[in-house]
Amino acid sequence: MVDSRSPGGLADYSTWRARDYFETYYSEVVLPDEQAVLAYQIEVMRRAGTRFGRALEYGCGPTLHRAIAASAYAFRIDMADWLADNLVFAREWLRADPVESDWSRFTRFILACEGLPEADRARVIRRESQTRKCVRGLYVSDARWHDPLGEERRGYYDLIVSGFCLDAVSSDRGVWRACMQNVLSMLAPGGTAVIHALHDCTAYKVGEKMFPGAGVTVDAMAESLLECDMARASIDVQVIPCPANSVYGYSGILTASARKHAAP
Ligand SMILES: C[S@@+](CC[C@H](N)C(=O)[O-])C[C@H]1O[C@@H](n2cnc3c(N)ncnc32)[C@H](O)[C@@H]1O
């Protein structure tokens, strides 16, 4: 039998199951840390004061909530992840197939953040259909590649949102920094990035397995954003404590945003 764990006891992504991840983090409630990062993403997009032309959600996993949030602020959204299993899971919802996952409590939370605390079912359905229309491409991509979606997507997107992906690729901080550079190379000059990571986490739990964390800190995130050509004055990095999540391997969430230098 092949041991799919690394010597450090971490699971390899070949053993990842989209449904396990969905069940662990997204099937019951909108967890408090998730409420905080969604509200943060919405605030950054709202403050931009313009509708983004092309948006990318990188490392979406089997989730839709970040795309549902972005769909009111972008004309077109592409989604990418390394694992086809995740994209198949997301596609079921996008096609409104019968075996879809339910994201309506997230949609309700998003609408509440936007000032509609009592959104009814019809309003929720409208936002979800808007998302289904807005999402165009679903791509398999590896953040460790230079040009993770091909050379033609270099400097292409006006908005990149990436939640808990780039720090989850490997426990090696150098790999994380390279992934940040690769993914943010797809941001257009003047474009906006929103990145969430597990704070100072070396392994996080999905089902019974532990997957890697790069142990990202506030300083490391700020330095990396500078390395990725983000304008210093635009960089915001915050830690949201979530001690109840220590059972999952982390007790804080790091959320960051920045704007890339505009073209000279
Ligand atoms: C913790 S999940 C985050 C999923 C989702 N964005 C969320 O916020 O819940 C980490 C994701 O990173 C993806 N991933 C792992 N290695 C990757 C790589 N080398 N390139 C791109 N994505 C990768 C996994 O497939 C998984 O979907």
The ligand as a Gaussian input file, in Angstrom:
#p B3LYP/6-31G(d) Opt

LIG

0 1
 C       -7.764000      25.094000       2.245000
 S       -8.304000      24.835000       0.622000
 C       -9.028000      26.425000       0.232000
 C      -10.249000      26.311000      -0.613000
 C      -11.128000      27.568000      -0.720000
 N      -10.445000      28.651000      -1.393000
 C      -11.605000      28.051000       0.615000
 O      -11.438000      29.244000       0.920000
 O      -12.183000      27.269000       1.374000
 C       -6.773000      24.798000      -0.256000
 C       -6.947000      24.672000      -1.733000
 O       -5.669000      24.796000      -2.361000
 C       -5.653000      23.955000      -3.491000
 N       -4.253000      23.687000      -3.861000
 C       -3.358000      22.905000      -3.220000
 N       -2.188000      22.892000      -3.884000
 C       -2.346000      23.716000      -4.955000
 C       -1.482000      24.115000      -6.019000
 N       -0.224000      23.670000      -6.107000
 N       -1.966000      24.978000      -6.941000
 C       -3.245000      25.441000      -6.860000
 N       -4.106000      25.083000      -5.878000
 C       -3.667000      24.228000      -4.931000
 C       -6.389000      22.712000      -3.013000
 O       -6.853000      21.935000      -4.087000
 C       -7.508000      23.333000      -2.180000
 O       -8.639000      23.558000      -2.970000

